[in-house]
Amino acid sequence: MGMKGQTDIISVIIIVVISLGLVSTALMWGMPLIEKRQDTVIIERVDKSFDLNSVNSLPRKIEAVAREGGQTIFTIDTRGKWYLDNQTVGENNNSIRFSFVSSSYKVDQNIGWVPLSTGNPGPTGTLGIDEPSVVFGRTDKTEEKPDITYKVWFRELWNAAGTKGYKIVLFAEGSNSSIGNSIKISRRSEPKPDLTNEKLMITEINILFG
C-alpha cells in the first residue's frame, strides 16, 4: 500500500474519532437540556391539573361531583404516587396528594408546603367567599431528581354567622395509595349533618385509584 493510501486511512480514522468526540460532547451537554425541557413541560401540565382556575383540574372535578353527584374519571399526564389521607387531624388531613420526580419545579426545595391557590389558605373559610379546597405544593431534595408533591386539601366553609357549615370529606374506595395517572371520583352520600356537629353539612366523596 502506498504512502498516499496510508495517509488517507489515517485521515479517515482521525475524522471518525473527532466526529465521535463531537457527538459525545453534544450528547453530554445536550441531553440534560432536553431532559430539563421535557420536565418543564410536564410540570406545567401537572400544575394545570391542580389549578383552581381550570374546570378540568382535580379539585374542580371533586367539587363538581360533590355538588352534582354521579362519577367522573380524572387523568393526569404523568405517572406518580397517589395518597389519600382521610384522618381528621394533622397537616395532611382530608387531602389527596400526588408525587413525582422532576428536574423542573415551581416551589423552592425543602421549605415545606406552599399555598398555590390564591386567597385564604386557613383551616376554615367563609361561604360565598372562599374556596372549599386549597392547593399546596412542595419540593423535596433527593440524591437524584427532586421529589415534587401537589396536595388538594378540603376544609370547612361557614357562613358569617357561624350557623351553617359545609365540607367535602374524602374516603378511599379500596387502597388509600397507588402508582398511576388516573383516579375515579364518585359521590358516596347526599349532603348530611355531621355526627358531631349538626350545623355542619358534609358530602362524602369516594376516591378509587386506578
C-alpha positions in Angstrom: 0.0 0.0 0.0 1.4 3.4 -0.9 2.1 6.3 1.4 -0.9 8.1 0.0 -3.3 5.2 0.8 -2.0 5.0 4.4 -2.4 8.8 4.8 -6.0 8.5 3.6 -6.8 5.8 6.1 -5.2 7.7 8.9 -7.2 10.9 7.9 -10.4 8.9 7.9 -9.7 7.5 11.3 -8.9 10.9 12.7 -12.1 12.3 11.2 -14.2 9.5 12.7 -12.5 9.9 16.2 -13.1 13.7 16.1 -16.7 13.2 15.0 -17.4 10.7 17.8 -15.9 13.1 20.2 -18.1 16.0 19.0 -21.2 13.8 19.1 -20.3 12.6 22.7 -19.8 16.2 23.8 -23.1 17.3 22.2 -24.9 14.5 23.9 -23.2 15.2 27.2 -24.3 18.8 27.1 -27.5 18.5 25.1 -29.3 15.6 26.8 -29.6 17.4 30.2 -31.1 20.4 28.4 -33.5 18.2 26.5 -34.5 16.4 29.7 -34.9 19.7 31.5 -37.2 21.0 28.8 -39.3 17.8 28.9 -39.6 18.1 32.7 -40.6 21.7 32.4 -43.4 20.8 30.0 -44.6 18.0 32.4 -44.5 20.3 35.5 -46.6 22.9 33.5 -49.2 20.3 32.7 -49.3 18.9 36.2 -49.6 22.4 37.6 -52.6 23.0 35.3 -54.2 19.8 36.6 -54.3 21.3 40.1 -55.2 24.8 39.1 -58.5 26.1 40.7 -58.9 28.3 37.6 -59.3 25.2 35.4 -62.7 23.4 35.4 -60.8 20.2 34.4 -58.5 20.3 37.4 -58.7 17.7 40.2 -60.1 20.0 42.9 -62.8 21.3 40.5 -63.8 17.8 39.4 -64.1 16.7 43.0 -66.2 19.8 43.8 -68.4 19.1 40.8 -69.2 15.6 41.8 -69.9 16.7 45.4 -72.3 19.3 44.1 -74.0 17.3 41.2 -73.5 13.7 42.1 -72.5 10.9 39.7 -68.9 10.0 39.0 -66.0 11.0 36.8 -62.5 10.0 35.9 -59.6 12.3 36.4 -56.4 11.6 34.4 -53.1 13.4 34.7 -50.3 13.5 32.0 -47.6 11.7 34.0 -47.4 8.7 36.4 -46.8 9.3 40.0 -47.6 8.2 43.6 -51.2 9.0 44.8 -52.0 9.1 48.5 -55.3 9.9 50.2 -55.3 10.9 53.9 -58.8 10.8 55.5 -57.6 11.5 59.0 -59.3 14.3 60.9 -56.1 15.8 62.3 -52.6 16.6 61.0 -51.4 18.8 58.2 -52.4 16.3 55.5 -55.9 15.6 56.9 -58.8 15.2 54.4 -56.5 15.6 51.4 -55.3 13.9 48.3 -51.6 14.1 47.3 -49.7 13.4 44.0 -45.9 13.0 43.9 -43.5 12.5 41.1 -39.8 13.3 40.3 -38.7 16.2 38.1 -35.7 18.3 37.5 -38.1 21.3 37.0 -40.1 22.6 39.9 -42.3 25.5 40.9 -41.7 25.6 44.7 -38.2 26.1 46.2 -36.7 22.9 47.7 -37.0 21.9 51.3 -39.3 24.8 52.5 -42.3 22.6 53.1 -45.9 23.2 51.9 -46.6 26.4 50.0 -50.1 27.5 49.0 -50.5 27.5 45.2 -54.1 28.7 45.2 -54.9 32.3 45.9 -57.0 33.7 48.8 -57.3 32.5 52.3 -55.4 29.2 52.9 -56.6 28.8 56.5 -58.3 25.8 58.1 -61.7 27.3 57.7 -63.2 29.6 55.1 -66.3 31.8 54.5 -69.2 30.5 52.4 -69.6 32.5 49.2 -66.1 34.0 49.5 -63.5 31.2 50.0 -63.0 28.0 48.1 -63.8 24.6 49.7 -60.3 23.4 48.6 -56.8 24.7 49.0 -53.9 23.6 46.7 -50.4 23.2 48.1 -47.1 22.3 46.6 -43.7 21.3 47.9 -40.3 20.2 46.5 -38.1 17.8 48.5 -34.4 17.4 47.5 -33.2 13.9 46.8 -29.9 12.4 45.7 -31.3 12.4 42.1 -34.2 14.4 40.8 -36.2 16.4 43.3 -39.5 14.9 44.6 -42.5 17.1 43.6 -45.8 16.9 45.5 -49.1 18.5 45.0 -51.8 18.4 47.7 -55.6 19.2 47.4 -56.9 19.8 50.9 -60.7 20.2 51.7 -61.7 22.3 54.6 -64.9 23.6 56.3 -66.7 26.6 55.0 -69.0 28.6 57.3 -71.5 31.5 56.8 -70.6 34.7 58.6 -72.9 34.0 61.5 -71.4 30.6 62.1 -74.8 28.9 61.9 -74.3 26.9 58.8 -71.2 25.0 57.5 -70.3 22.8 54.6 -67.4 20.4 54.0 -66.3 17.8 51.4 -65.0 14.7 53.1 -62.8 12.2 51.2 -62.8 8.4 51.5 -60.6 5.8 49.9 -62.6 3.2 47.9 -60.1 0.4 48.4 -56.4 1.2 48.9 -55.5 4.8 50.0 -52.4 4.8 47.9 -51.4 3.8 44.3 -49.0 4.5 41.5 -50.6 5.6 38.2 -52.1 8.6 36.4 -55.9 8.3 36.9 -58.5 8.1 39.6 -62.2 7.6 39.8 -64.3 10.2 41.8 -67.8 9.4 42.9 -70.3 10.8 45.4 -70.7 8.5 48.4 -73.6 10.3 50.0 -76.0 13.2 49.7 -75.1 16.2 51.9 -75.9 15.3 55.5 -75.3 16.7 59.0 -72.0 15.8 60.6 -72.3 13.4 63.5 -70.5 15.7 65.9 -72.0 19.0 64.7 -75.4 19.2 63.1 -74.7 22.7 61.8 -72.0 21.3 59.5 -73.3 19.6 56.3 -70.8 17.1 54.9 -70.7 15.5 51.4 -68.8 12.2 51.3 -66.7 11.6 48.2 -65.1 8.2 47.2 -61.7 8.1 45.6 -60.7 5.0 43.7 -57.2 4.8 42.4 -56.8 3.1 39.0 
